[in-house]
Amino acid sequence: MKQNEIQKLADRAKRHEYDAFTQLMQYCMKDMYKTALAILMNDEDAADAIQDTILICWEKLHTLKQTQYFKTWLTRILINRCYDIRRKNARLTSLEDYNEPSYEDNCNLELKEALGALDEKYRIVMLLFYGEGYCIDEIAKILKIPKSTVTTRLQRGREKLARYYETPMDDRRG
């Protein structure tokens, strides 16, 4: 879907057209799932974050000033919601329970393990840049950090992934 199509759908959704909003959410769903999973590392929590984000987005759509930034706005809401869920879970469970995914998707298992080995600050930047195609300026706005920090985290994330893949498989698992 092209940027101008997204903008037209966002304009229609702002006028409370349910079909347009539904199309936008269906288009963004895969990227939302990847982002939520990169932060939460748990399918159920990612699904909760996405569900909450969709509801918040619908309720707050009138606050979106420029519809061409709909996806950036949506991603920021999702990231904030993911952090809220993590804070809540940190109070409720131990760290060992938190890191255990309840359902393991066998697709890209090795990549998931590699990304899981990264600190979150590197993982989220790598996912937004490589997985979702955001540019450095957009990532800086979404995460509310300087562009130089985004660039540094991308570089360090790449270096850490390279070291991860250079480590023999038996040594990775500990």
C-alpha positions in Angstrom: 0.0 0.0 0.0 1.4 3.4 -1.0 1.8 6.3 1.4 -0.9 8.3 -0.4 -3.3 5.4 0.0 -2.6 5.2 3.7 -3.1 8.9 4.0 -6.5 8.7 2.2 -7.6 5.9 4.4 -6.4 7.8 7.5 -8.4 10.9 6.4 -11.5 8.7 6.0 -10.9 7.0 9.3 -10.7 10.4 11.0 -14.2 11.0 9.7 -15.1 7.8 11.6 -15.5 5.5 8.6 -15.1 2.0 10.1 -14.1 0.3 6.9 -11.2 2.7 6.3 -10.0 2.2 9.8 -10.3 -1.6 9.5 -8.3 -1.5 6.3 -5.6 0.6 8.0 -5.3 -1.8 10.9 -5.2 -4.8 8.6 -2.4 -3.2 6.6 -0.4 -2.3 9.8 -1.1 -5.5 11.7 2.0 -7.5 10.6 4.4 -4.6 11.5 2.6 -3.9 14.8 3.0 -7.6 15.7 6.8 -7.5 14.9 7.3 -4.4 16.9 5.3 -5.6 19.9 7.0 -9.0 19.9 10.5 -7.3 19.7 9.7 -5.4 22.9 7.6 -7.9 24.8 9.1 -11.2 23.6 5.8 -12.9 24.3 2.9 -13.6 21.9 0.1 -13.0 24.4 1.4 -9.7 25.6 2.1 -8.6 22.0 -1.5 -9.4 21.2 -2.8 -7.5 24.2 -0.6 -4.5 23.2 -1.9 -4.6 19.7 -5.5 -4.8 20.8 -5.1 -1.9 23.2 -3.3 0.1 20.5 -6.1 -0.4 18.1 -8.7 0.8 20.6 -6.6 3.8 21.7 -6.0 4.7 18.0 -9.7 4.6 17.3 -10.5 6.7 20.3 -7.7 9.2 19.8 -7.8 9.4 16.0 -9.1 13.0 16.2 -5.8 14.0 17.8 -3.7 13.0 14.7 -2.7 16.3 13.2 -1.1 15.1 9.9 -2.5 11.9 8.4 0.6 11.3 6.4 2.3 10.3 9.7 -0.4 7.9 10.7 1.8 4.8 10.8 4.5 6.7 12.8 1.8 7.9 15.2 0.4 4.3 15.5 3.8 2.9 16.1 4.5 5.4 18.9 1.2 4.4 20.6 2.1 0.7 20.3 5.5 1.2 21.7 4.1 3.2 24.7 1.5 0.5 25.3 4.2 -2.2 25.2 6.3 -0.4 27.8 3.2 -0.1 30.0 2.6 -3.8 29.7 6.3 -4.6 30.5 6.1 -2.3 33.6 2.9 -4.1 34.8 4.4 -7.5 34.1 7.6 -6.6 36.0 5.6 -6.1 39.1 3.6 -9.3 38.7 6.2 -11.9 37.6 9.8 -12.7 38.0 12.3 -12.0 35.2 12.7 -15.7 34.5 8.9 -16.1 33.8 8.8 -13.0 31.7 11.4 -14.1 29.2 9.8 -17.4 28.4 7.6 -17.3 25.3 4.5 -19.3 25.7 4.2 -20.2 22.0 7.2 -20.7 19.7 6.8 -19.9 16.1 9.2 -22.1 14.2 9.5 -19.5 11.3 12.7 -17.6 11.7 13.5 -19.3 15.0 17.2 -18.6 14.7 16.6 -14.9 13.9 14.2 -14.6 16.8 16.9 -16.1 19.1 19.5 -13.8 17.7 17.3 -10.7 18.2 16.4 -12.0 21.6 20.0 -12.0 22.6 20.2 -8.2 21.8 19.4 -5.6 24.4 16.0 -4.1 23.8 17.4 -0.7 22.8 19.3 -2.3 19.9 16.5 -4.8 19.0 13.7 -2.2 18.6 15.9 0.1 16.5 17.0 -2.8 14.3 13.4 -4.0 13.8 12.1 -0.5 13.0 14.9 0.1 10.5 15.3 -3.3 8.8 11.9 -5.0 9.5 9.6 -2.0 9.0 11.6 0.2 6.7 11.6 3.4 8.8 14.4 5.8 8.1 16.7 7.1 10.9 14.8 10.4 11.2 11.5 8.6 11.7 12.9 6.2 14.2 14.3 9.1 16.2 10.9 10.7 16.3 9.1 7.5 17.2 11.5 6.7 20.0 12.1 10.3 21.0 15.9 10.0 20.9 18.5 11.9 18.8 19.3 10.7 15.3 22.9 10.1 16.3 21.7 7.7 19.0 19.6 5.7 16.4 22.7 5.5 14.2 24.9 4.3 17.1 22.3 1.7 18.2 22.0 0.4 14.6 25.8 0.0 14.3 26.2 -1.6 17.7 23.2 -3.9 17.0 24.8 -5.0 13.8 28.1 -5.7 15.6 26.3 -7.7 18.3 24.4 -9.7 15.8 27.7 -10.4 13.9 29.3 -11.6 17.1 26.3 -13.7 17.9 26.5 -15.5 14.6 30.3 -15.9 14.9 29.8 -17.7 18.2 29.4 -21.5 17.8 25.9 -22.8 18.3 26.7 -24.8 21.4 28.2 -21.8 23.1 25.1 -19.6 22.4 22.8 -21.8 24.5 25.1 -21.8 27.4 
